[in-house]
Amino acid sequence: MADSTDMFGHEPETPDAPPIAAAPSAADLEAAGQGAMFGDPAPAPAAPASPAPAPSAPAAAPAQPYRVLARKYRPQTFSALIGQEAMVQTLANAIRRDRLAHAFLMTGVRGVGKTSTARLIAKALNCIGPDGQGGPTIDPCGQCEPCLAIAEGRHIDVIEMDAASHTGVDDVREIIEAVRYAAVSARYKIYIIDEVHMLSRNAFNALLKTLEEPPAHVKFLFATTEVDKLPVTVLSRCQRFDLRRIPTALLADHFAHVCKAEGVEAEAEALAMVAAAAEGSARDGLSILDQAISHADLAGSGEGGAIHVTAGQVQDMLGLADKTLQRRLFAAMLKGDGAALLGEVAHQYALGIEPVAMLRAQLDLVHKVTVTQISGPEGEARSPEEAAALQGWAGELSAGQLHRLWQLLLKGHDEVKTAPDPLVAAQMALLRVLHAAEMPDPGGLVRKLEEMLAQGPALAAAAMAAAPAADGGAPAAAMAPTGIAMDWQALVEQVEELSPLTGATMRLSVRLIELRMGTLRYQLAPGLPGDPTPDIKKALQNITGQAWLVERLDGTAAEGAQPSLVEAKAALEAQADAAMRADPLVRAALEAFPGAEILDESNPATSERRPWSPARSRQA
């Protein structure tokens, strides 16, 4: 028997009307007479003969009803089931090794082939081959009586039930009672329960025992889009297959074959649009393609009377933004041209493009540019013009800018979806992105600050030499610690180890006038009560082991005193901060973020929020 399936595995349509009855034969008349012998009613007497009517033309066969593409091209073999190679391989190995589970669970989004897979499994398990001697196979013949009956939905041993309309215990009880009886004509009695998550809790509980230990001649095939709603007790009794979303490129190729089989011409970009709109669902894509073919048929046929589906027609039908318009809007946003941006938004809105679709298109462009930076535009662009634009933006924009664009556009997309006036919300969201693009990059600011931190000592020395003093115009170098001050600092540190209180006083309030071994003359900074001279003298004698002359001077005698260590450090920080704020990049950042402060967060153990400086960072 010749194979009646085409390249897609679907069977030819058969007319729904019954065949025209032929004239009764002699055997039929004899059978009718025998029927009366067994108590059947005798045939009615023939009516008187009447003149034969004039011969008429034979009645035309009724036209076959149209079937949508999603039903017409439902896969009839596992080879026609696209995008599910891993599941097909697992089933093939299980059938070859005779390791068939008693219950299968198919999950996944709508339109990826869950119910079709269940029917294919039923055919694979019950196929007997064209010669009637075959066994279970991953490649059912499609010609034997079980294959034909299952494909037409009339096999008595393959029961398909919709759980959405049969949710109760009574429906499950019928299954439990029927599984005790062997299959009538098939190898296995198979129950296909679609949308099984719709069963009630009591129905699941009633099915558990039978599902765990069904008779050897029974197989259960479950399909669901919401597997998380199934009880764990049911999941543990099934062999689960997660059907994946079908890749866009694979869907586009499949739709191209369908168009060829239907005698329809379609542009590659149009099929790519349909595949993208399908979101991984073959059924959704075929429904959109069916609509696109009808739209193109009404719009006019191509050369030779063939239907021609163009990208423009699909774009108008789906309300998508033209790729050129998307790129023009994106370019205006990057250039900071507010007037051009609003003009592009108004133009797209006049063409019937929804504001939320505008934002979605910009998000798609940002994603494509980001991917182009990593792997090139080959997999993202649909035309040479788009590839060139993506390559150009990928070279101009940094990864940080693209991620910031994505976050701003994503926030705008959510606002447009819930706004009372979507058009106004889209305009404001895109203008916000436009103005944010002019702000300095936070990542660049951080790197600049890190470089300044690494150059802290040199920057501080340059700031002290170049910037004016804070207290009235004297050069900063006059306040910088000299070599004597550095010796003084080492001496103070030794005193702090012996007497912390005296060392803190020397660091905070002692302004040096003269320092040499055995002699210290100083000025006391205002604000400290008492005279620390005796304590300082005692501490110096203890750490050096010799007598010291410690003298406190005031008035004109104290002229030329160096600042204390704390005062010198504060001046150093102030000058470094002034030099940092004078940097063009930092100044631009502060102007872009009014009211911002530069804080030192280098020490996480403290919550003190003080201005940042290289000296404080080194100390921390």
C-alpha positions, 0 to 999 in steps of 0.5 A: 500500500502506498504511503498516503502522507505528504512531506509534513506527515499529514494525511490527505483530507477526506470529504465529510459527506458520505459516499453516494450509495450504489444500486442494490445488488442481487446479494443485497436483495437476497439478504433483505429476504433472509432478514425477514426470516429472522423476524426482521420486518419485510420490505415494503411493497414496491410502488407502482412503476412511473415513467422514468425521469429524463437523465440528468447530469451526475451530482457534483461531489461536495467541496471539502471543508477548509481546514486551518493550517494548524490542523492540516499540518499537525505532525503525523510522524515523530520526524515531522515533530520539530524542535523536540529532538531530545524527547524523540531520542529518549522515546526511540531508545525506550521503545527499542529496549522495551523499557516503556513507562506506564504513564507519560507526562508532556509539559510545555507552553501552548502549541509545541506539540504536547497532544500531538506527541501523545497521539504519536506515542499511541500510534507508535505503541499500537502500530502493526506495520503494513503487513500486520506483523510489526511491533512498537516502533518510533516510526509508525507506518501510518498505513495500518488500521491502528495508525489510520484509526488513531489519526482520525480519532476513531480508535476504540482503544485510544480514549482521549479525554479533556480534563477541563470538561471532565474534572470530577471523581465520576469521570475518573471512576469510569476510567478506573472501571474500564482499565480492567478490560483488555484492549479490543483490537489494539496492543495497548489501551491508551488514555490521553488526558489533555490539560490534566492539571484541571482535574480536581484534587479528589479526582487525582486521589482517586486515580493515584492507585490505578496510575501507580499499578495499572494493568500491563495493557494500559498506558496513560498519556497526560498533557498540561501547560501548568505542570506546577499545579499537578500533585507531587504524587502524580508527578512521581508516577509519570515519566516526564517530558518537557517540550521546549519552545521551538526556536524562531529560525526553525519555525521560519524554516517550517513556515517556508515549507508550509507556504511552498506546499500551499503554493504561497510565495512569502518573503523571508522577512515576513516569515521571520516576523511571523515566527517571532510573533509566535513566541516558540509556538508552532500552532500560534505561528501557523494561525498567524501565517493563515491570517497573513495568507488571507490578508495577502489574498485580499490585498492582491495576488502576485505574478501568475495569480500566486498569493505573495506574502510581504513583510509590509503586509505582515507588519501592517497586520500585526501592528509592528513598527517598521525596522527603518522607523525603529532605527531612526527613532533609536538614532534620534534618541542616541543623538539627543535630538528631542525634536526629531525623537518626538517627530518619529514617535508621532509618525509611528503613532499616525501609522497605527503603531501602539506606544507600547510596541514602540518601546518594545521595538527599542528594547529589541534594538538594544538587545540586538546591539548588545549581542552584536558586540559579543557575537556579531550581527549575523544572527540578529540582523534580517537585512544588510542595512540592519546589520550595518546599523547594529555593527556601527552602534556596537562600536560606538556604545559601551556595554555600560551604556547599553545596559543603562539604556535597557534599564531605562527603556524597560522602566518606560515600557512598564509605565506605558503599559499602565499609563492612562495615556500611553502616547504621552507616557511613551514620549516622556519615557523616551525623553528621559532616556534621551536626557539620561544619555547625556549624563556621565557614565557612573562606571567611568566616574568610579574608574577615575576615582580609583585612579585618583586613589592610586595616585593619592600621595602624588596628587596630595603633594601637587594639591598642597603646592598648587592650591591656596591655603584655606585660612587666608592666602598663604601658600599651602607648602607653608602648612605642609609637614617638613622633615622636622614634622615627619620626625615629630610624627615618629616621636609622637607615635612612640609617646602614644604607645607609652601614654595614649592621652599625652600622645593624643594631646601632642598630635592634636594641639602641639604646634612645633617651633623648634625640635631637636634632640633634648629641646622642644619649643612649641605653641599650644593650639587654642581650645585645650585647657591646662598646660601639658608641658610637664606631661610632654617632658616626662614622656619624652624623657621616658622614651629617649632616656635623657633630659629634655627642655620643653618650653611653651611659647606664646605671642610674638615668640610663637611666630612661624609655628608649624601646624599640629599633626591633626591640622596638617592632615586636615589641610592636606585633605582639604587641598586634595579634595579641592584638586579632585573637585577641580578635575573636569570629569568630577566637576561634570559629574557634580553638575550632572547630579546636583546635591551629590556628595563624594563620600569615603566608603573605603572603611565598611566598619564605620558609618561615618559619612565624611568627604572622600580624600586620598589621605583618609583612604590611605589611613583607612 
